Amino acid sequence: MSAINNDIELLAQLKTGSIHAFEHFYTSYRQWLLITAMSILKEEEETQELVQEFFIDFWQHALYQRIDLTSISSLKNFLFVSIKNRCLNKISKDDTRRKRMTQIFSAVTYAIPGEKLENFELGQQLEGAINQLPERQSQVFRLAYQEHKTRKEIAAAMEISEETVKKQVANALKTLRENLKKIVS
């Protein structure tokens, strides 16, 4: 076996599928790639796995000539860009996965499909019950519970006393409870 003196010879021998060339390539660049990837990923296990996958992919692509080894002018630049891109892709995938998991486990954005349907149906039934209230009760109830207005704000807006607002809300709630009990039962 002949010694490999430079990157051009190494690339030429890799192109022929030389195991010796690949071993030389692996031992010459593995540590450097690990350090490069570690500086980006900051996680030793992920770094080792990513570099290992790079070598496997490189060898398979070189064997099947999916990489034009003759077009590589600087092997170190090619390796740096390849590893950097793999690291960035991994980080991006991890971020996407983390966002998806957050959405899945977020009570606000995720509900069991049946619960969503039940909540929607319940909302529709409540809306129907509110619409059946006398107009003034309905208006006071909506201002209090849907628009989150205070008694004072409702009284001023409707030109009624705060005591009247209190009674209208109480009556609306009583009527809604009775109507919703009939629907649910």
ZIHUSUL-V635577 format. One record per backbone hydrogen bond with DSSP energy under -1.0 kcal/mol. NH is the residue of the N-H (numbers start at 1). CO is the residue of the C=O. Records with the same first field share a line. If there is no record, write none. Layout:
BEGIN
NH->CO / CO
END
This chain:
BEGIN
10->6
11->7
12->8
13->9
14->10
15->11
17->14
18->13
22->18
23->19
24->20
25->21
26->22
27->23
28->24
29->25
30->26
33->29
34->30
35->31
36->32
37->33
38->34
39->35
41->37
42->38
47->43
48->44
49->45
50->46
51->47
52->48
53->49
54->50
55->51
56->52
57->53
58->54
59->55
60->56
61->57
62->58
63->59
64->60
65->62
66->61
67->61
69->67
71->68
78->74
79->75
80->76
81->77
82->78
83->79
84->80
85->81
86->82
87->83
88->84
89->85
90->86
91->87
92->88
93->89
94->90
95->91
96->92
97->93
98->94
99->95
100->96
101->97
102->98
103->99
104->100
105->101
110->106
115->112
116->112
117->113
118->114
119->115
120->116
121->117
122->118
123->119
124->120
125->121
126->122
127->123
128->124
129->125
130->126
131->127
133->130
138->134
139->135
140->136
141->137
142->138
143->139
144->140
145->141
146->142
147->142
149->143
154->150
155->151
156->152
157->153
158->154
160->155
165->161
166->162
167->163
168->164
169->165
170->166
171->167
172->168
173->169
174->170
175->171
176->172
177->173
178->174
179->175
180->176
181->177
182->178
183->179
184->180
185->181
END
